[in-house]
């Protein structure tokens, strides 16, 4: 089985994940803190589009 890891912190994901849409792709993260970090990073690089 393929090991799945958090898109933000690279921790191993368990059964409960949070899906975040970044740059047109959906990624999975382990917690709300990682989801918020990815959203903020995406907003800062997208130029407010």
Beta strands, then each sheet from edge to edge (+ up, - down):
strand 1: 18-22
strand 2: 25-29
sheet 1: 1+ 2-
end
